[in-house]
Amino acid sequence: MAAISNKPVSTEPPASVHARRRWTLVMWIGIAAVFYWSTFGTELSLHRLLLGLGESWRYLFGSPDRPGSGFFPPDFSRLPVYLDQMLLTVKMAIWGTGAAVVMAIPLSFLAASNTSPHPVIYQITRRILDLMRGLNEFVLALIFVAAVGLGPFPGIIALAVHTAGILAKLFAEGIEGVDHGQLEAVRAAGSTRFQIFTHGVWPQIVPHVISMSLYRFESNVRAATVLGLVGAGGIGFYITEAIRGFDNRAACAILIVILASVFLVDFLGAKIRERLT
């Protein structure tokens, strides 16, 4: 019969637990320090915010000494024009997203560490994607308006370039997370790199590609609404003109059209993702 040890059981946590707690404490202290550092120069002020809420209320709902100065009731007298321009904005988002997906798929193949043909190509592609993502759609729209002129076309190009940089990175991360056993099986059959992608990688990432593409389309509808500010077409031009002309009630009607359209696109996008993924 085995002897029973009378040695007391230690209730002290192991050293690894203490180390994890120390690192957690250091992490939270570091986060707090970063936020404290970020307050300098940003002019954060709760007092100014509270004072500004009253001004915002008067701006939105009008002031007694300025009749008709508010946003309400909205002026829908030009509703057919606003709906037509909102439809144009959605068309811009469709083409911008579609072109972005076409560009992003081959770029993602080159930007994934497990499918890129060479480390140098991998690094170069990653830096190109950084550049495409780093330039905002608004900035790109300014560049392409100067290049090809006013209208929705430069807006489509701006959306396509920026979205391609985002989607290619997301697709590449999906490629890097695929089942390597399936890839090895395709390689063992003597497949080329293209066949490895089409038969080993693509079937695994299709749900990811569909989900991310639909999400970016929803985002591009929202982004396209402001590209008209720089002459890149869509409903943004009309809301800019309304605000500049102090026609707040027309601006309110345009904002309602934009919000209703965005809600509808988001709802339909969620339903499509449920069906396809």
C-alpha positions as semicolon CSV with decimal commas, in nm:
position;residue;x (nm);y (nm);z (nm)
1;M;0,000;0,000;0,000
2;A;0,145;0,336;-0,104
3;A;0,236;0,575;0,171
4;I;0,032;0,892;0,195
5;S;0,244;1,205;0,200
6;N;0,180;1,448;0,483
7;K;0,355;1,729;0,298
8;P;0,124;2,032;0,285
9;V;-0,007;2,129;-0,061
10;S;0,117;2,474;-0,168
11;T;-0,153;2,724;-0,256
12;E;0,099;2,964;-0,410
13;P;0,039;3,012;-0,785
14;P;0,325;2,897;-1,011
15;A;0,585;3,144;-1,132
16;S;0,431;3,153;-1,481
17;V;0,106;3,292;-1,336
18;H;0,296;3,569;-1,155
19;A;0,485;3,653;-1,476
20;R;0,160;3,670;-1,675
21;R;0,004;3,901;-1,415
22;R;0,309;4,129;-1,424
23;W;0,298;4,151;-1,802
24;T;-0,076;4,221;-1,791
25;L;-0,018;4,501;-1,542
26;V;0,263;4,643;-1,755
27;M;0,039;4,627;-2,063
28;W;-0,243;4,822;-1,897
29;I;0,001;5,078;-1,761
30;G;0,144;5,115;-2,112
31;I;-0,203;5,162;-2,263
32;A;-0,288;5,425;-2,000
33;A;0,042;5,601;-2,069
34;V;-0,028;5,609;-2,445
35;F;-0,372;5,764;-2,389
36;Y;-0,225;6,019;-2,147
37;W;0,046;6,110;-2,398
38;S;-0,218;6,141;-2,672
39;T;-0,406;6,410;-2,478
40;F;-0,128;6,664;-2,540
41;G;-0,205;6,875;-2,847
42;T;-0,547;6,718;-2,911
43;E;-0,734;6,988;-2,715
44;L;-0,966;6,742;-2,543
45;S;-1,217;6,936;-2,335
46;L;-1,535;6,807;-2,171
47;H;-1,630;7,167;-2,091
48;R;-1,617;7,269;-2,459
49;L;-1,815;6,959;-2,553
50;L;-2,097;7,039;-2,311
51;L;-2,111;7,400;-2,429
52;G;-2,108;7,288;-2,792
53;L;-2,405;7,057;-2,747
54;G;-2,633;7,358;-2,709
55;E;-2,496;7,515;-3,026
56;S;-2,539;7,186;-3,212
57;W;-2,901;7,169;-3,097
58;R;-2,967;7,524;-3,226
59;Y;-2,792;7,443;-3,553
60;L;-3,002;7,132;-3,612
61;F;-3,340;7,247;-3,485
62;G;-3,315;7,621;-3,538
63;S;-3,309;7,923;-3,313
64;P;-3,611;8,139;-3,217
65;D;-3,434;8,453;-3,339
66;R;-3,360;8,291;-3,679
67;P;-3,684;8,150;-3,826
68;G;-3,631;7,866;-4,073
69;S;-3,268;7,820;-3,971
70;G;-3,292;7,455;-3,866
71;F;-3,278;7,129;-4,058
72;F;-3,641;7,040;-3,992
73;P;-3,879;6,987;-4,155
74;P;-3,670;6,843;-4,441
75;D;-3,729;6,976;-4,791
76;F;-3,811;6,684;-5,024
77;S;-3,909;6,903;-5,320
78;R;-3,615;6,764;-5,523
79;L;-3,647;6,407;-5,399
80;P;-3,635;6,249;-5,752
81;V;-3,299;6,420;-5,813
82;Y;-3,160;6,303;-5,478
83;L;-3,275;5,945;-5,538
84;D;-3,119;5,947;-5,885
85;Q;-2,788;6,072;-5,745
86;M;-2,800;5,819;-5,460
87;L;-2,852;5,545;-5,719
88;L;-2,547;5,678;-5,905
89;T;-2,352;5,663;-5,579
90;V;-2,447;5,296;-5,534
91;K;-2,340;5,226;-5,892
92;M;-2,002;5,383;-5,816
93;A;-1,967;5,155;-5,514
94;I;-2,061;4,848;-5,722
95;W;-1,800;4,919;-5,989
96;G;-1,537;5,029;-5,738
97;T;-1,581;4,712;-5,532
98;G;-1,597;4,484;-5,836
99;A;-1,278;4,626;-5,985
100;A;-1,111;4,603;-5,643
101;V;-1,195;4,232;-5,609
102;V;-1,050;4,161;-5,955
103;M;-0,725;4,338;-5,859
104;A;-0,713;4,200;-5,505
105;I;-0,727;3,828;-5,588
106;P;-0,394;3,807;-5,779
107;L;-0,232;4,055;-5,540
108;S;-0,337;3,846;-5,242
109;F;-0,174;3,541;-5,398
110;L;0,155;3,734;-5,420
111;A;0,112;3,887;-5,073
112;A;0,056;3,558;-4,887
113;S;0,369;3,400;-4,741
114;N;0,261;3,046;-4,831
115;T;0,177;3,116;-5,198
116;S;0,408;3,400;-5,299
117;P;0,668;3,277;-5,551
118;H;0,958;3,459;-5,384
119;P;1,023;3,649;-5,057
120;V;1,122;3,961;-5,252
121;I;0,794;3,956;-5,444
122;Y;0,612;3,903;-5,113
123;Q;0,775;4,211;-4,957
124;I;0,725;4,431;-5,265
125;T;0,358;4,333;-5,292
126;R;0,302;4,400;-4,923
127;R;0,451;4,749;-4,956
128;I;0,233;4,821;-5,259
129;L;-0,073;4,720;-5,060
130;D;0,040;4,946;-4,775
131;L;0,054;5,235;-5,022
132;M;-0,290;5,158;-5,167
133;R;-0,446;5,137;-4,821
134;G;-0,256;5,434;-4,685
135;L;-0,407;5,676;-4,936
136;N;-0,766;5,753;-4,839
137;E;-1,042;5,741;-5,102
138;F;-1,083;6,116;-5,064
139;V;-0,717;6,184;-5,141
140;L;-0,719;5,938;-5,430
141;A;-1,032;6,104;-5,568
142;L;-0,850;6,439;-5,570
143;I;-0,564;6,282;-5,764
144;F;-0,786;6,109;-6,020
145;V;-1,014;6,412;-6,065
146;A;-0,702;6,604;-6,168
147;A;-0,605;6,316;-6,399
148;V;-0,932;6,230;-6,576
149;G;-1,163;6,520;-6,491
150;L;-1,484;6,561;-6,293
151;G;-1,757;6,299;-6,266
152;P;-1,816;5,955;-6,118
153;F;-1,531;5,784;-6,309
154;P;-1,248;5,922;-6,090
155;G;-1,454;5,830;-5,785
156;I;-1,481;5,471;-5,908
157;I;-1,105;5,452;-5,963
158;A;-1,038;5,595;-5,616
159;L;-1,269;5,340;-5,452
160;A;-1,118;5,056;-5,655
161;V;-0,755;5,136;-5,570
162;H;-0,813;5,190;-5,199
163;T;-1,045;4,890;-5,163
164;A;-0,809;4,663;-5,357
165;G;-0,535;4,738;-5,104
166;I;-0,765;4,647;-4,816
167;L;-0,916;4,336;-4,974
168;A;-0,582;4,200;-5,095
169;K;-0,447;4,213;-4,741
170;L;-0,759;4,047;-4,600
171;F;-0,755;3,780;-4,872
172;A;-0,383;3,718;-4,812
173;E;-0,450;3,662;-4,442
174;G;-0,722;3,415;-4,539
175;I;-0,478;3,235;-4,772
176;E;-0,217;3,211;-4,497
177;G;-0,476;3,046;-4,273
178;V;-0,580;2,767;-4,512
179;D;-0,529;2,397;-4,446
180;H;-0,169;2,325;-4,549
181;G;-0,240;1,953;-4,578
182;Q;-0,470;2,019;-4,872
183;L;-0,203;2,235;-5,037
184;E;0,058;1,965;-4,996
185;A;-0,176;1,712;-5,154
186;V;-0,222;1,937;-5,458
187;R;0,154;1,997;-5,482
188;A;0,225;1,624;-5,458
189;A;0,007;1,574;-5,766
190;G;0,253;1,786;-5,966
191;S;0,031;2,095;-5,992
192;T;0,159;2,433;-6,103
193;R;0,137;2,738;-5,874
194;F;-0,178;2,850;-6,054
195;Q;-0,337;2,508;-6,009
196;I;-0,237;2,508;-5,642
197;F;-0,424;2,835;-5,603
198;T;-0,732;2,729;-5,802
199;H;-0,762;2,377;-5,655
200;G;-0,602;2,406;-5,311
201;V;-0,641;2,766;-5,195
202;W;-0,943;2,913;-5,371
203;P;-1,204;2,657;-5,259
204;Q;-1,103;2,720;-4,897
205;I;-1,118;3,100;-4,909
206;V;-1,433;3,153;-5,120
207;P;-1,656;3,220;-4,814
208;H;-1,396;3,462;-4,678
209;V;-1,369;3,641;-5,013
210;I;-1,747;3,677;-5,045
211;S;-1,791;3,800;-4,688
212;M;-1,511;4,058;-4,706
213;S;-1,618;4,178;-5,053
214;L;-1,976;4,239;-4,940
215;Y;-1,855;4,418;-4,630
216;R;-1,633;4,647;-4,836
217;F;-1,920;4,715;-5,076
218;E;-2,129;4,836;-4,783
219;S;-1,838;5,055;-4,672
220;N;-1,788;5,188;-5,024
221;V;-2,151;5,301;-5,046
222;R;-2,085;5,517;-4,742
223;A;-1,747;5,633;-4,874
224;A;-1,888;5,720;-5,217
225;T;-2,139;5,962;-5,066
226;V;-1,860;6,208;-4,978
227;L;-1,651;6,181;-5,295
228;G;-1,878;6,437;-5,458
229;L;-1,717;6,693;-5,227
230;V;-1,417;6,694;-5,463
231;G;-1,618;6,659;-5,783
232;A;-1,602;6,281;-5,808
233;G;-1,973;6,237;-5,873
234;G;-2,263;6,108;-5,668
235;I;-2,488;6,266;-5,411
236;G;-2,199;6,424;-5,221
237;F;-2,200;6,719;-5,464
238;Y;-2,561;6,803;-5,377
239;I;-2,514;6,791;-5,004
240;T;-2,206;7,011;-5,038
241;E;-2,402;7,268;-5,237
242;A;-2,691;7,260;-4,991
243;I;-2,467;7,318;-4,688
244;R;-2,263;7,589;-4,861
245;G;-2,586;7,766;-4,960
246;F;-2,724;7,737;-4,604
247;D;-3,016;7,535;-4,741
248;N;-3,027;7,319;-4,430
249;R;-3,366;7,165;-4,500
250;A;-3,252;7,038;-4,837
251;A;-2,936;6,906;-4,670
252;C;-3,154;6,725;-4,416
253;A;-3,353;6,560;-4,696
254;I;-3,031;6,445;-4,865
255;L;-2,896;6,306;-4,537
256;I;-3,219;6,111;-4,484
257;V;-3,187;5,962;-4,834
258;I;-2,824;5,868;-4,764
259;L;-2,902;5,709;-4,427
260;A;-3,200;5,516;-4,564
261;S;-2,988;5,387;-4,853
262;V;-2,701;5,285;-4,625
263;F;-2,938;5,103;-4,390
264;L;-3,094;4,920;-4,686
265;V;-2,755;4,822;-4,833
266;D;-2,630;4,702;-4,493
267;F;-2,945;4,495;-4,441
268;L;-2,931;4,335;-4,785
269;G;-2,557;4,271;-4,751
270;A;-2,609;4,091;-4,421
271;K;-2,882;3,874;-4,574
272;I;-2,665;3,786;-4,874
273;R;-2,372;3,692;-4,648
274;E;-2,602;3,463;-4,448
275;R;-2,708;3,289;-4,767
276;L;-2,367;3,254;-4,933
277;T;-2,130;3,191;-4,641
